[in-house]
Amino acid sequence: MNKLWLFQISRWLVAVVSRLYFRIEFEGVERVPKSGAMIVAPNHVSYFDPFWVSIPIARPLRYMTWDRMTRLPILGPLILAYGSFPVDITKGDRAALKASLEQLRAGGGLMIFPEGARTKSGRLQEFKPGVIRLALDTGAPIVPVTIIGGYRAFSPHHYFPRPFKVRIVYHEPIHLASPEEHSKLKEFQHDQAARLQSIVASALPPEALPKNSESSNPDLSSGQFGDL
């Protein structure tokens, strides 16, 4: 990772601010693999999500990030210092896919948000299958993560973060293997995306859950990487 020293200093500063301002708490950090390839998959409620989730993870991560975020003043350079690479969420982004595969095949950690974008309602959105495809292609386990309270603290509707309590829950890693019949691959990806979403949802309060069952059925025609 470029500028590792900047990553370490900024992570320490984020940890101090988050503990004082958001009274942040962590649960299940011991479940995060300490080495080897892994995909960290949180729900997406705030610009601060990558920073909050990374605080107790000692190893460096790379982050798949909406390209517009990397152009934000102050926050954009910090996101890049953390090891982010931009992805165009409006289309299949082959450069982002290549960077993701390289990171995982080299035994590194990657954070990706299966919803693809921050929630604007505070409710969990459908999970897209890109994260499942990456796990199958690389053999990397997926660590589901639930962010609780982050929407109240810094939703897309607020220009400045508010001092609400934030809690981060790290769930048991999911290990996947492709189905023996290739014809069932899309159905398998659909089922596993729904499974991943249900694990993340299991720690959310009722007001943050999807409104109906359709929200837990990812559309297989789209994803972080389109139809690549």
N, C-alpha and C positions, 0 to 999 in steps of 0.2 A: 504494500500500500504506500502511496506517495504521502509524504509529510506525516509519518507516523507520530512524530513528536507533537504535532499540532492536534492530531486525533486524541492523544493521551491527555494533553492539557485541557482541550475543550471538553472532553468527556468528564474530567474531574470538575470543571466549572459547572457543567450541566447537572451533575449529580448534586453538587452543593445547593444550587438554585432550586432544583426540583424537590429536594428534601425540605428546604425552608419554606418555599412558596406553595408547592403543591402537596406537601406532606406525603410524598410518594412512598409506596410500599410495594414489596416484591414477594411473590409466592411461587415456589417450585423452581427456583433458579438452578437447583442441583440437577434438574432434568435436562438441562442444556448440555449437549456433548462438548467436552473440553478440547477435542481435536477431531480432525477429519471433516469431510464435506458435510454440510448441513444447510437446510433451508429454514429460515425463521419466518413464520407466516402469521402476522398479527392482523386484527381488524384495523380499519383505517378511519380515525376520527379527527385527527389534528395534524398540522404541520410538525408538531413536536414528537409524533409517534416514533420515528427512527431513533431519536435521542433518548426518549424515555425507556424504550425497550432495550437499548444497548447498555444502559448504565451498569448493570451488574454482570454483564458478559465480558470477561477479561480478554477474550481473543478478538482481534480485529474482524470486522465484517465489511462486506460490500453491499450496496443498496441500489435496488432498481427504483429510480425516482422519476416522477413526471418531469419532462424536460422544462416546463415553465418554472418549476420550483428552483431549479439550479440558476435561474436568472434573477431571483429575488435579491434585493440589496441585503447585505449582512448575512441573512440566513442562507442564501445561495452558496456563497463561498464556503460557509461552514459545512453545509451539506456535502460539497465536493471534497472538503478536507476529510470528512468522515469516510470517504471511499465510495461515494455515490457515482453512478453513471446514468445519464438521461435516457428515458424511453419515450417515444412518441405514442401515446395511448390511443391516438385516433386511427392507427393503422398497424399492420404487422411490422415490427421493428427488428430487422435481421441483425443489426449491430448490437442491440440490447440482448438478443438471444445469444449471440456469439460470446459476448462478455460474460453472460451468466453461465454458460456451459464451461468456459475456460476457468472461471473462478471455482466452480464445483469440482471439475475434473482435476484441478490442482490441489484438492483437499481443503478448500477454503469455505468460509461461511457466507451465505447470501441472505439478505432480507428482502422479501417481496410481499406486497399487499395483494392478496387474492381478489379483493373487491375491485382493484384497479384504480379507485379514486376515493377520496374522503366522502363519508356519508354527510349529506346535507340535512338530514332529518334526525340524526342521532340513532337511527335504527340500523341494524346490520343489513348489508346489501348482499346480493347473490355473489357467490364465489365463482370466479372464472377458472377454466381448467389449465391455464398456463403453468401454474405451480405444480400441478400433478404431472404434467408432461415433462417438466424439468427433473422432477424426482425420478421418474421412470427412465429417462435418458441417462442419468448420471448415477443412479443408485443412492443418492443422498437422502437421508431421513428428513422428514418435515417436522419442525417443532411448532405446534399451534400455540399462539399467544393471544390472550384476551386483555385488552386495554379497557379499564373501567374508570369512568369519571373524566376521561380525557375530552369528551365532547363538551361537557359543561365548563371545563377549564379553558378550552381554546377551540371553539367550533369554527367552521368556515364563515359564520355570521358575525364574528367578533374580530376587531382589529388589534385587540390587546388581550393577553391571557389573564384569566381570573383565578383567584386563589382557592379553587376547589380541589378536594382530595383526589388523587389519582392512585389506582392500584393496578399492578401488572401481574398476570397469572401465566406461568409457563407450564404447558401441559406435557404429557408423555410424548416422546417422538413417535411419529408414524413411519413405519418401514413398508415400502411398496414394492411389488414385483408385477410385471406386465402379465396379463392373462395369456394362457397358452394359445387361445384362438384369437388371431389378429382381428377378426371380424367383430370381436366384442370389446375392442380397445376403447372406442368412444363411449360406450355404455359404462365401461369400467371407470374412465376418467370422470364421467358424470357422477357416478356413485361415490367416488372418492372425494370429489369436490364437495358434494353434499355432506359426506362424513366429516371432512375437515371443518366445514362451516358449523356443523352441529357441535363439534368439540369446542370451538371458539365461543359459540352461543351459550354453552352450558354454564359459563361463569358470569354471563351478563344479567343485569336486572331486567325485569319484564318490559320496561319502557324502551329498552335498547334492542329488543328482539324484532325480527321481521314481522310485518303485520299479518301476513298470510303464508301458507305453505309454499306458494309459488316462489317466494323469495329464497327458498333453500334449494331451488333447482337451477343450477347454472346453465346458461345457454351455451351449448357446445359449438355454436357457430361463431363465437367470438372468444377472445382471451387476450392476455397480455401480449401475445405474439401473433394475433390474428390467425390466419390459416397456414402458417408456415409448416 
